[in-house]
Amino acid sequence: MSDGSSPIAGFVLLVVAFVAYFLPTFIASKRNHPNGNSIGLLNIFLGWTFIGWLAALIWSASAIQKTASIPTVSKRTDDKYDQLERLATLKEKGAISDHEFESEKAKLLG
């Protein structure tokens, strides 16, 4: 009466197959891969072919290039330059004299 298969063994086999099939997606997610969504889609739609699954696996394990951080200029420095430009504009329009411009510029720079 017993055919040698149990529901528990079938369930374990199903879980193992699921994990193996989606292994590239899990790896990409764990590594925070920037193309994680694309890897997941490739895995879902072409993973049933061994080539698609292998491509997704290789892609998920590929090196992730870190972009170099762009050095930021402190806001304080930007403010000084903005204030100097405004002072120069006021001087050109005649709103402040040369002496006032030079004294304000000296205060800003130092």
DSSP file (Angstrom, degrees, kcal/mol; ACC not computed):
  #  RESIDUE AA STRUCTURE BP1 BP2  ACC     N-H-->O    O-->H-N    N-H-->O    O-->H-N    TCO  KAPPA ALPHA  PHI   PSI    X-CA   Y-CA   Z-CA
    1    1 A M              0   0    0      0, 0.0     2,-0.5     0, 0.0     0, 0.0   0.000 360.0 360.0 360.0 -28.9    0.0    0.0    0.0
    2    2 A S        -     0   0    0      1,-0.1     0, 0.0     2,-0.1     0, 0.0  -0.727 360.0-163.5 -87.0 128.4    2.9    2.3    0.6
    3    3 A D        -     0   0    0     -2,-0.5    -1,-0.1     2,-0.3     3,-0.1   0.406  45.4-109.2 -92.0   3.1    4.4    3.6   -2.6
    4    4 A G  S    S+     0   0    0      1,-0.3     2,-0.4     0, 0.0    -2,-0.1   0.419  84.6 107.4  89.9  -1.8    7.6    4.8   -0.9
    5    5 A S        -     0   0    0      4,-0.0    -1,-0.3     3,-0.0    -2,-0.3  -0.896  48.9-162.7-111.9 141.4    6.9    8.6   -1.2
    6    6 A S     >  -     0   0    0     -2,-0.4     4,-1.9     1,-0.1     5,-0.2  -0.887  27.4-125.4-118.7 152.8    6.0   10.8    1.7
    7    7 A P  H  > S+     0   0    0      0, 0.0     4,-2.2     0, 0.0     5,-0.1   0.833 111.0  56.3 -64.2 -31.0    4.5   14.2    1.6
    8    8 A I  H  > S+     0   0    0      2,-0.2     4,-2.6     1,-0.2     5,-0.2   0.925 106.6  48.4 -67.9 -43.4    7.3   15.6    3.8
    9    9 A A  H  > S+     0   0    0      1,-0.2     4,-2.3     2,-0.2    -1,-0.2   0.892 111.9  50.5 -63.2 -38.7    9.9   14.4    1.4
   10   10 A G  H  X S+     0   0    0     -4,-1.9     4,-2.0     2,-0.2    -1,-0.2   0.898 111.0  48.5 -64.4 -40.7    8.0   16.0   -1.5
   11   11 A F  H  X S+     0   0    0     -4,-2.2     4,-2.3     2,-0.2    -2,-0.2   0.917 111.4  49.2 -66.5 -43.5    7.7   19.3    0.4
   12   12 A V  H  X S+     0   0    0     -4,-2.6     4,-2.5     1,-0.2    -2,-0.2   0.908 111.5  49.9 -61.7 -42.5   11.5   19.3    1.3
   13   13 A L  H  X S+     0   0    0     -4,-2.3     4,-2.3     1,-0.2    -1,-0.2   0.882 109.8  51.4 -63.5 -38.5   12.3   18.6   -2.4
   14   14 A L  H  X S+     0   0    0     -4,-2.0     4,-2.2     2,-0.2    -2,-0.2   0.908 110.7  47.7 -64.9 -42.6   10.0   21.4   -3.5
   15   15 A V  H  X S+     0   0    0     -4,-2.3     4,-2.5     2,-0.2     5,-0.2   0.914 112.1  49.5 -65.8 -43.0   11.7   23.9   -1.1
   16   16 A V  H  X S+     0   0    0     -4,-2.5     4,-2.4     1,-0.2    -2,-0.2   0.909 111.6  48.8 -62.8 -41.9   15.2   22.8   -2.2
   17   17 A A  H  X S+     0   0    0     -4,-2.3     4,-2.4     2,-0.2    -1,-0.2   0.896 111.0  50.8 -65.0 -39.8   14.2   23.2   -5.9
   18   18 A F  H  X S+     0   0    0     -4,-2.2     4,-2.3     2,-0.2    -2,-0.2   0.935 112.4  45.7 -62.5 -47.6   12.7   26.7   -5.1
   19   19 A V  H  < S+     0   0    0     -4,-2.5     4,-0.2     1,-0.2    -2,-0.2   0.906 114.2  48.6 -64.0 -42.3   15.8   27.9   -3.4
   20   20 A A  H >< S+     0   0    0     -4,-2.4     3,-0.8    -5,-0.2    -1,-0.2   0.897 111.7  49.6 -64.7 -40.1   18.1   26.5   -6.1
   21   21 A Y  H 3< S+     0   0    0     -4,-2.4    -2,-0.2     1,-0.2    -1,-0.2   0.914 118.4  37.6 -66.1 -42.9   16.0   28.1   -8.8
   22   22 A F  T 3X S+     0   0    0     -4,-2.3     4,-2.4     1,-0.2    -1,-0.2   0.203  82.1 112.4 -96.5  16.0   16.0   31.5   -7.2
   23   23 A L  H <> S+     0   0    0     -3,-0.8     4,-2.5    -4,-0.2     5,-0.2   0.897  75.7  52.4 -55.8 -45.3   19.6   31.4   -5.9
   24   24 A P  H  > S+     0   0    0      0, 0.0     4,-2.3     0, 0.0    -1,-0.2   0.900 110.8  48.2 -59.8 -38.4   20.8   34.1   -8.3
   25   25 A T  H  > S+     0   0    0      2,-0.2     4,-2.2     1,-0.2    -2,-0.2   0.907 111.6  49.3 -67.5 -41.5   18.0   36.4   -7.1
   26   26 A F  H  X S+     0   0    0     -4,-2.4     4,-2.5     2,-0.2    -1,-0.2   0.903 111.7  48.9 -64.3 -40.9   18.8   35.7   -3.5
   27   27 A I  H  X S+     0   0    0     -4,-2.5     4,-2.1     2,-0.2    -2,-0.2   0.929 111.6  48.7 -64.8 -45.3   22.5   36.4   -4.0
   28   28 A A  H  <>S+     0   0    0     -4,-2.3     5,-2.5     1,-0.2     4,-0.3   0.891 113.2  48.1 -62.4 -39.3   21.8   39.7   -5.8
   29   29 A S  H ><5S+     0   0    0     -4,-2.2     3,-1.0     1,-0.2    -1,-0.2   0.917 111.0  49.7 -67.1 -43.5   19.5   40.8   -3.0
   30   30 A K  H 3<5S+     0   0    0     -4,-2.5    -2,-0.2     1,-0.2    -1,-0.2   0.860 114.1  45.5 -63.7 -36.3   21.9   39.8   -0.3
   31   31 A R  T 3<5S-     0   0    0     -4,-2.1    -1,-0.2    -5,-0.2    -2,-0.2   0.425 107.4-125.0 -87.6   1.0   24.7   41.8   -2.0
   32   32 A N  T < 5 -     0   0    0     -3,-1.0    -3,-0.2    -4,-0.3    -4,-0.1   0.919  37.6-165.7  52.9  46.6   22.5   44.8   -2.7
   33   33 A H    > < -     0   0    0     -5,-2.5     3,-1.7     1,-0.1     4,-0.2  -0.409  23.3-133.5 -64.9 134.2   23.4   44.5   -6.4
   34   34 A P  T 3  S+     0   0    0      0, 0.0     3,-0.3     0, 0.0    -1,-0.1   0.754 107.9  46.2 -63.1 -22.5   22.5   47.7   -8.3
   35   35 A N  T 3> S+     0   0    0      1,-0.2     4,-2.4    24,-0.1     5,-0.2  -0.051  74.9 126.2-106.0  31.1   20.9   45.5  -11.1
   36   36 A G  H <> S+     0   0    0     -3,-1.7     4,-2.3     1,-0.2    -1,-0.2   0.868  71.1  51.0 -58.8 -40.7   19.0   43.2   -8.6
   37   37 A N  H  > S+     0   0    0     -3,-0.3     4,-2.3     2,-0.2    -1,-0.2   0.910 111.3  48.0 -65.3 -41.5   15.6   43.7  -10.2
   38   38 A S  H  > S+     0   0    0      2,-0.2     4,-2.5     1,-0.2    -2,-0.2   0.888 111.0  50.9 -66.3 -38.6   17.0   42.9  -13.7
   39   39 A I  H  X S+     0   0    0     -4,-2.4     4,-2.4     2,-0.2    -2,-0.2   0.915 110.2  50.3 -64.4 -41.9   18.7   39.8  -12.3
   40   40 A G  H  X S+     0   0    0     -4,-2.3     4,-2.4    -5,-0.2    -2,-0.2   0.906 111.1  48.0 -62.1 -42.8   15.4   38.7  -10.7
   41   41 A L  H  X S+     0   0    0     -4,-2.3     4,-2.8     2,-0.2     5,-0.4   0.912 111.8  49.3 -66.0 -42.1   13.5   39.2  -13.9
   42   42 A L  H  X S+     0   0    0     -4,-2.5     4,-2.5     1,-0.2     5,-0.4   0.914 112.4  49.6 -60.7 -41.9   16.1   37.2  -15.9
   43   43 A N  H  X S+     0   0    0     -4,-2.4     4,-1.0    -5,-0.2    -2,-0.2   0.898 113.7  45.1 -64.4 -41.6   15.9   34.5  -13.3
   44   44 A I  H  < S+     0   0    0     -4,-2.4     4,-0.3     2,-0.2    -2,-0.2   0.949 123.2  32.3 -68.1 -49.0   12.1   34.3  -13.4
   45   45 A F  H  < S+     0   0    0     -4,-2.8    -2,-0.2    -5,-0.2    -3,-0.2   0.810 136.3  19.8 -85.5 -29.9   11.7   34.4  -17.2
   46   46 A L  H >< S+     0   0    0     -4,-2.5     3,-1.3    -5,-0.4     7,-0.5   0.371  93.8  96.8-120.4   4.0   14.7   32.6  -18.4
   47   47 A G  T 3< S+     0   0    0     -4,-1.0     6,-0.3    -5,-0.4    -3,-0.1   0.766  73.0  69.9 -65.6 -23.9   15.9   30.7  -15.4
   48   48 A W  T 3  S+     0   0    0     -4,-0.3     2,-0.4    -5,-0.1    -1,-0.3   0.752  90.7  70.1 -67.7 -21.8   14.1   27.5  -16.6
   49   49 A T  S <> S-     0   0    0     -3,-1.3     4,-2.2     1,-0.1     5,-0.2  -0.792  89.8-132.9 -88.9 141.1   16.7   27.3  -19.3
   50   50 A F  H  > S+     0   0    0     -2,-0.4     4,-2.7     1,-0.2     5,-0.2   0.874 106.0  55.2 -62.1 -35.6   20.1   26.4  -17.8
   51   51 A I  H  > S+     0   0    0      2,-0.2     4,-2.5     1,-0.2    -1,-0.2   0.916 108.7  47.2 -63.7 -44.1   21.8   29.2  -19.8
   52   52 A G  H  > S+     0   0    0     -6,-0.5     4,-2.2     2,-0.2    -5,-0.3   0.905 113.9  47.5 -64.0 -42.2   19.4   31.8  -18.4
   53   53 A W  H  X S+     0   0    0     -4,-2.2     4,-2.3    -7,-0.5    -2,-0.2   0.918 113.2  48.0 -64.9 -43.4   19.9   30.6  -14.8
   54   54 A L  H  X S+     0   0    0     -4,-2.7     4,-2.6    -5,-0.2     5,-0.2   0.895 110.8  51.1 -65.0 -40.9   23.7   30.4  -15.2
   55   55 A A  H  X S+     0   0    0     -4,-2.5     4,-2.5     1,-0.2    -1,-0.2   0.915 111.5  47.7 -62.8 -42.8   23.7   34.0  -16.7
   56   56 A A  H  X S+     0   0    0     -4,-2.2     4,-2.4     2,-0.2    -2,-0.2   0.889 112.0  50.4 -65.3 -38.5   21.7   35.3  -13.8
   57   57 A L  H  X S+     0   0    0     -4,-2.3     4,-1.5     2,-0.2    -2,-0.2   0.931 112.9  44.8 -65.1 -46.0   24.0   33.5  -11.3
   58   58 A I  H  X S+     0   0    0     -4,-2.6     4,-0.5     1,-0.2    -2,-0.2   0.906 114.2  50.2 -64.5 -41.6   27.2   34.9  -12.9
   59   59 A W  H >< S+     0   0    0     -4,-2.5     3,-0.8     1,-0.2    -1,-0.2   0.899 109.4  50.7 -64.1 -41.0   25.6   38.4  -13.1
   60   60 A S  H 3< S+     0   0    0     -4,-2.4    -1,-0.2     1,-0.2    -2,-0.2   0.809 113.7  45.2 -68.9 -27.8   24.5   38.3   -9.4
   61   61 A A  H 3< S+     0   0    0     -4,-1.5    -1,-0.2    -5,-0.2    -2,-0.2   0.454  89.8 116.3 -93.1  -1.1   28.0   37.3   -8.3
   62   62 A S  S << S-     0   0    0     -3,-0.8     2,-0.1    -4,-0.5    -3,-0.1  -0.216  79.0 -84.3 -68.1 159.8   29.8   39.8  -10.5
   63   63 A A        -     0   0    0      1,-0.1     2,-0.6     2,-0.0    -1,-0.1  -0.353  37.3-137.3 -65.6 139.9   31.8   42.6   -9.0
   64   64 A I        -     0   0    0     -3,-0.1     2,-0.5    -2,-0.1    -1,-0.1  -0.896  15.3-139.0-101.5 119.7   29.9   45.7   -7.9
   65   65 A Q        -     0   0    0     -2,-0.6     2,-0.5     1,-0.0    -2,-0.0  -0.661  11.3-144.1 -81.3 123.9   31.7   48.9   -8.8
   66   66 A K        -     0   0    0     -2,-0.5     2,-0.3     1,-0.0     3,-0.0  -0.753  18.0-127.9 -85.3 130.6   31.5   51.5   -6.1
   67   67 A T        -     0   0    0     -2,-0.5     2,-0.2     1,-0.1     3,-0.0  -0.594  27.3-108.5 -79.0 140.1   31.2   55.0   -7.5
   68   68 A A        -     0   0    0     -2,-0.3     2,-0.2     1,-0.1    -1,-0.1  -0.464  36.0-114.8 -68.0 133.6   33.8   57.4   -6.2
   69   69 A S        -     0   0    0     -2,-0.2    -1,-0.1     1,-0.1    -3,-0.0  -0.482  25.2-123.8 -71.9 139.3   32.2   59.9   -3.9
   70   70 A I        -     0   0    0     -2,-0.2     2,-0.1     1,-0.1    -1,-0.1  -0.711  28.0-117.4 -84.1 124.4   32.2   63.4   -5.2
   71   71 A P        -     0   0    0      0, 0.0     2,-0.4     0, 0.0    -1,-0.1  -0.399  29.6-141.5 -64.2 134.6   33.9   65.7   -2.7
   72   72 A T        -     0   0    0     -2,-0.1     2,-0.4    -3,-0.0     3,-0.0  -0.775   6.7-129.1-100.5 142.1   31.5   68.3   -1.5
   73   73 A V        -     0   0    0     -2,-0.4     5,-0.0     1,-0.1    -1,-0.0  -0.712  37.0-103.7 -85.9 136.0   32.4   71.9   -0.9
   74   74 A S     >  -     0   0    0     -2,-0.4     4,-1.7     1,-0.1     3,-0.5  -0.259  21.8-125.2 -62.7 148.3   31.4   73.1    2.5
   75   75 A K  H  > S+     0   0    0      1,-0.2     4,-2.3     2,-0.2     5,-0.2   0.822 108.3  62.7 -64.4 -31.4   28.4   75.3    2.5
   76   76 A R  H  > S+     0   0    0      1,-0.2     4,-1.7     2,-0.2    -1,-0.2   0.898 103.0  48.5 -61.9 -41.4   30.3   78.0    4.4
   77   77 A T  H  > S+     0   0    0     -3,-0.5     4,-2.0     1,-0.2    -1,-0.2   0.909 110.3  51.6 -66.0 -42.5   32.7   78.4    1.5
   78   78 A D  H  X S+     0   0    0     -4,-1.7     4,-2.6     1,-0.2    -2,-0.2   0.901 107.0  54.0 -61.0 -39.6   29.9   78.6   -1.0
   79   79 A D  H  X S+     0   0    0     -4,-2.3     4,-2.7     1,-0.2    -1,-0.2   0.893 105.6  53.1 -62.7 -38.8   28.3   81.3    1.1
   80   80 A K  H  X S+     0   0    0     -4,-1.7     4,-2.4     1,-0.2    -1,-0.2   0.929 111.0  45.8 -62.5 -44.2   31.4   83.4    1.1
   81   81 A Y  H  X S+     0   0    0     -4,-2.0     4,-2.4     2,-0.2    -2,-0.2   0.900 112.7  50.5 -67.2 -39.0   31.7   83.3   -2.7
   82   82 A D  H  X S+     0   0    0     -4,-2.6     4,-2.3     1,-0.2    -2,-0.2   0.917 111.4  48.5 -62.8 -42.0   28.0   84.1   -3.1
   83   83 A Q  H  X S+     0   0    0     -4,-2.7     4,-2.6     2,-0.2    -2,-0.2   0.886 110.3  51.4 -66.9 -37.2   28.4   87.0   -0.7
   84   84 A L  H  X S+     0   0    0     -4,-2.4     4,-2.6     2,-0.2    -1,-0.2   0.907 109.8  49.9 -64.5 -40.1   31.4   88.2   -2.6
   85   85 A E  H  X S+     0   0    0     -4,-2.4     4,-2.3     2,-0.2    -2,-0.2   0.913 111.4  48.7 -64.0 -41.0   29.5   88.1   -5.9
   86   86 A R  H  X S+     0   0    0     -4,-2.3     4,-2.6     2,-0.2    -2,-0.2   0.912 111.3  49.9 -65.3 -40.7   26.6   90.0   -4.3
   87   87 A L  H  X S+     0   0    0     -4,-2.6     4,-2.4     1,-0.2    -2,-0.2   0.923 110.5  49.9 -62.3 -42.3   29.0   92.6   -3.0
   88   88 A A  H  X S+     0   0    0     -4,-2.6     4,-2.5     1,-0.2    -2,-0.2   0.895 110.6  50.3 -63.1 -39.1   30.7   92.9   -6.4
   89   89 A T  H  X S+     0   0    0     -4,-2.3     4,-2.1     2,-0.2    -1,-0.2   0.919 110.4  49.2 -64.5 -43.2   27.2   93.4   -8.0
   90   90 A L  H  X>S+     0   0    0     -4,-2.6     5,-2.2     1,-0.2     6,-0.9   0.891 111.3  50.3 -62.8 -38.5   26.3   96.1   -5.5
   91   91 A K  H ><5S+     0   0    0     -4,-2.4     3,-0.7     1,-0.2    -2,-0.2   0.915 109.6  50.2 -65.5 -43.0   29.6   97.8   -6.2
   92   92 A E  H 3<5S+     0   0    0     -4,-2.5    -1,-0.2     1,-0.2    -2,-0.2   0.861 110.7  49.6 -64.0 -35.4   29.0   97.7  -10.0
   93   93 A K  H 3<5S-     0   0    0     -4,-2.1    -1,-0.2    -5,-0.2    -2,-0.2   0.611 116.0-116.4 -79.3 -10.8   25.6   99.1   -9.6
   94   94 A G  T <<5S+     0   0    0     -4,-0.7    -3,-0.2    -3,-0.7    -2,-0.1   0.594  79.8 124.7  88.9  10.3   27.0  101.9   -7.4
   95   95 A A  S   <S+     0   0    0     -5,-2.2     2,-0.3    -6,-0.2    -4,-0.2   0.807  77.7  27.9 -74.5 -29.0   25.1  100.9   -4.3
   96   96 A I  S    S-     0   0    0     -6,-0.9    -2,-0.2    -9,-0.1    -1,-0.1  -0.942  85.1-118.1-129.9 155.1   28.3  100.6   -2.3
   97   97 A S     >  -     0   0    0     -2,-0.3     4,-2.4     1,-0.1     5,-0.1  -0.310  30.6-105.1 -84.9 171.5   31.7  102.4   -2.6
   98   98 A D  H  > S+     0   0    0      1,-0.2     4,-2.5     2,-0.2     5,-0.2   0.895 122.0  52.3 -62.1 -40.1   35.0  100.9   -3.4
   99   99 A H  H  > S+     0   0    0      2,-0.2     4,-2.3     1,-0.2    -1,-0.2   0.922 110.2  47.2 -63.9 -44.0   36.1  101.4    0.3
  100  100 A E  H  > S+     0   0    0      2,-0.2     4,-2.4     1,-0.2     5,-0.2   0.893 111.7  52.0 -63.9 -39.7   32.9   99.7    1.6
  101  101 A F  H  X S+     0   0    0     -4,-2.4     4,-2.4     1,-0.2    -2,-0.2   0.936 110.9  46.8 -61.3 -46.7   33.5   96.8   -0.9
  102  102 A E  H  X S+     0   0    0     -4,-2.5     4,-2.2     1,-0.2    -2,-0.2   0.888 112.8  48.9 -65.4 -39.4   37.1   96.3    0.2
  103  103 A S  H  X S+     0   0    0     -4,-2.3     4,-1.7     2,-0.2    -1,-0.2   0.912 113.7  45.6 -68.8 -40.6   36.2   96.4    3.9
  104  104 A E  H  X S+     0   0    0     -4,-2.4     4,-2.1     2,-0.2    -2,-0.2   0.876 112.1  52.5 -67.5 -37.2   33.3   93.9    3.5
  105  105 A K  H  X S+     0   0    0     -4,-2.4     4,-2.4    -5,-0.2     5,-0.2   0.900 108.0  50.9 -65.0 -40.5   35.6   91.7    1.4
  106  106 A A  H  X S+     0   0    0     -4,-2.2     4,-1.4     1,-0.2    -1,-0.2   0.878 109.3  51.4 -64.8 -37.7   38.2   91.7    4.1
  107  107 A K  H  < S+     0   0    0     -4,-1.7    -2,-0.2     3,-0.2    -1,-0.2   0.911 112.5  46.0 -63.9 -42.1   35.6   90.7    6.7
  108  108 A L  H  < S+     0   0    0     -4,-2.1    -2,-0.2     1,-0.2    -1,-0.2   0.914 117.5  41.5 -68.3 -43.0   34.5   87.8    4.6
  109  109 A L  H  <        0   0    0     -4,-2.4    -1,-0.2    -5,-0.2    -2,-0.2   0.620 360.0 360.0 -86.0 -12.7   37.9   86.5    3.7
  110  110 A G     <        0   0    0     -4,-1.4    -3,-0.2    -5,-0.2    -2,-0.1   0.777 360.0 360.0-175.5 360.0   39.5   86.8    6.9
